[in-house]
Amino acid sequence: MVRLEIASVLLQWSAGGLLFLWVTTRHRVVGLGYGWLMRGVYGTFAILGLVAGFRYGVQPLREIGLAGVVLGTVVSGVQSVTRRGAGVSGQKALAEARTERVAQMTGIERTAKAKSDGPEFDPRLDLIAPVIGFVGLVGAGISAGDPAWLQISRMIVGAIFLGAVSDAMLLGHWYLVQPGLGREPLNELVKWTAISWLPEVLLLVVPVGMVSVWTGTIDDGYNGMLGWFWGACAAATIILVGVTVAALKEKEYSAVMAATGLLYLAILTAFGTDLVARATLAL
């Protein structure tokens, strides 16, 4: 049996989400505002995790991880704001190329915006929070139950799985703010969601796991219904990811919005895949 604690879930979500923030910001094509949004969201989750941890039972290594996530978001956020005048190199290069193309087609010259001589935000700073957060997840996994290797693996893979699908949905919405953004960053996050799905499901099946619910070894209190509900969530998640991949192959801009809507549903089923299993095993 395992322990399911809200502080551990919030650490998973924040650490995983911030890891994939770095995956996106390292390409230097998404606007700075996206980073501000993500650090604010996941930093808040980490603060709530700290409150829950101190309220319902302290696990020192986990709480250090949560505090590190908060500190990491502050450090990277401060530099991002102070260096905002330099902009984002990839975003500026794309805008300049399109301006030049329009000028060649129409003969209308537009005055380029003055460039800042200062350094850009260093996206490597976005690794501080998730690295410390994943250390905290090791502590959360050790405290979650036996065998420790399995619980730690579930914590880490679960963080990657939930972080990828959450960031994919949020990035999909960012295209409303930055409509000229290419689809490569979104495709990358969707790909990571698909990659992490299989180890996520397999780790939750490994005994003692959801197979024990299906066989009746573990009584879920609902005649096995939670086991089948979990299976439906797992299947629906990968189906939705597959449909999202297909949608993003369409050239129309509306395809991105359709993919974002599908990712909304995928978040629900992904959390069902992770949390229903762990809640059932903790009964």
Buried (B, 14 or more C-beta within 10 A) or exposed (E): EBBBBBBBBBBBBBBBBBBBBBBBBEBBBBBBEBBBBBBEBBBBBBBBBBBBBEEEEEBEBBBBBBBBBBBBBBBBBEBBEEBBEBBBEBBBEBBEEEBEEEEEEEEEEEEEEEEEEEEBBEBEBBBBBBBBBBBBBBBBBBBBBEEEEBBBBBBBBBBBBBBBBBBBBBBBBBBEEBEEBEBEBBBBBBBBBBBBBEBBBEBBBEEBBBBBBBEEEBEBEEEBEBBBBBBBBBEBBBBBBEBBBEBBEEEEEEBBBBBBBBBEBBBBBBBBBBBBBBBBBEB
